Amino acid sequence: MPKSIQTIGIATVAVVTILALFVALQPADFRIERSVTIAAPSQAIYGYVNDLRAMEAWSPYAKMDLAQVNTYSGPATGVGATCDWQGGQAGRGRMTIVGAEPGREVDLRLEFFEPLETTNRVRFTLAPADGATRVTWSMEGHNGFVGKALGLLLDMDRMVGAEFEKGLTALKALVESAGHPGEERP
């Protein structure tokens, strides 16, 4: 084998090894969070985050893939409510409410099965804020090697955070235009 081909081979292996080490050393845990203040009591907002069907009215993820099919199971609201989805762009996944404190918090398990398999925690918190309610939408999880590599190529905080901001803006407009009957369900 000519020496130049050997040199190229060794250099290629060295570069791939360095890149793999660089990816492996990236932080695995992530958290994305956005907030908005809504001029309404928490009870007027809670039904929109504790009912997976109601999320379709304001979540940008419900509008991303027009071919997406949602299947709901379990109770209509609260712990155990589940939405399975499948779509061309959205892939396949499941969202399940795993914790709920009326007027304060909704905790969800977000599972993606395709195109990448991962499980994340999503949380909506509602906190009093000068006569209004501060709504925070957060997602946290743990990236494996592929997730870490994608994180180097894509700014996930900016991409996902932008969608959270769109959703929170839509939620704010929806709640503030609906009046404030103080009901927990939309």
N, C-alpha and C positions, 0 to 999 in steps of 0.2 A: 504494500500500500504506500503510495507516495506520501512524503512527509507533510505536504501542504494539506492533504485530506485528513491526516491524523491530527494536525494542529487545529483545523476547523472543527473536527469532531470533539476534541478535548475542550475547545473554547465553547462550543454549543452546550456540552454537558455542564460546564462550569456556570454558564449564564442561567441555564434552566435550574440548576441547583440553588443558585443565589436567589433567583426569583421565587422559587418554592419556599425557601427559608424566610424570605421577606414576607410572603403571604402568610405563612404559618405564624409569624411573630406579631401579626396584626391583632388588635383587641377582638375578642370573640363576642363580647356582650355589647349590645347597642340599646339606645333609648331615643325615641323620637317623640316630641311633645309640642303641641300648639294649644293656645288658649284664646278665648274671646269672652267679652262681658256682654251678657244679654239682659236687656231691661225687662225682666220678668222674674217671678219667684221660681225657685227650683222645681216646685210641683208642676208648673206649667211646661217645664223642659223635660222633666224626668221620663214621661211617657214616650218621647221621641228617641230616647237612648235605651230604654228598657223593653222596647218592642221592635224586634228585628224587621218586621214588615213596615213599621213606621219609618225606619231608616231609609227606605227607598225614596221617600219624599225629599230628602236633603243630602244623602251621602253621594259623593261623586263616584264612588265605586259602583253604585247601582246603575250609573249611566255610562260607564266606560265601555261596556261590551253589550251591544244591542242584541246579540245572539245568546247572551247569558240566560240560563234557566235556573231559577231559585226554587228549592223545595223546602218547605217548613215542616218541622215536627216538634213534638213536645208541647208544653204549655204555650199559650199565645204570648205571654210576657214573663219576665223574670227567670230565675234559675231553671235551667233545663231547656229553655227555648233555643231552638237550633235552626240554622239555615245552611243547607248544602247548596253549593252552586257549581255550575259547569258552563263553560263558554269558550269560544275560540280564543279570545284575547285574555280572558280572566282565568283560564285554566280550570282546575277543579279544586274545591276546598270546602271547608266547613267552619262556621262560626257558632259558638255555643256560649250562652250566658252562664257563667259559673259562680257569680256572686252579685248580689244586689242589695243595696241599702236605700230604701225609698227616699227620694229627694236629695240623695247625697252621692251615690256611686253605683256604677255598673261595671262589672269585671267580666271580660270575655276571653275565651280560648279561641285563637285564630289558627286554623290548621290549613296549610297548603299541601295538596297532594301532587299536583301537576302545575307547571312544568318542573318546579323544584319542591322537594318535600321539606317542610319546616313547620314548627309550631311557635307562635308568639303569643304574648299576653297583651290585650288591648284593654284600656280602662278609660271610662268617662267619669270625671269627678265634677261635682257641682258644689260650689262654695259661695256663701254670701259675700257680696262686694258692694258696699254703699247703696243699698236699696235695690240692687240688681243681683245677678248670679254670674259668677265666673265659671265657665265651662272649659275643662281641660280634657283634650283627647290625647292619649299617649299610647305608644306601642313599644314594647321591649322584648328582647329575645336574645338568642345565642346563635352566632353564625359558625357554621363549619368551614372547611377549607374553601369550597366553592363560593359561599357567601362572603367570605373575607376577600377573595379575589375579585368578585363583582363589586365589592365596596371600594376597591382601589380604582375601578374603572368608572363607577357611577356614584354620585353624591346622593346616597339614599336619604339622608336627612333632608336635603333640599327637595328631592323628588317626592317623597312620601309626605314631608311636611307641607309642601305646596297643596297636595290633595287634602290634607287635614284642614288647612286654612280655607280652601274652597268649601269644604263640608261645613265647617263651623260658621262661615259667612252665610251659607244657605240656611242652616239651622236657626241662626239669629234672625234672619229675615222672615222665616216661616213662623217662629214663635212670636216675634214682636208684631207681626201683622195679624195674628190670630186672636189677639186680645189675651186676657189672663184669667180664664175661668177658674184656675187653681186645680184643675183636674190632672190626674197623673197619666191619663191616656189621651192621645191626640184624637 
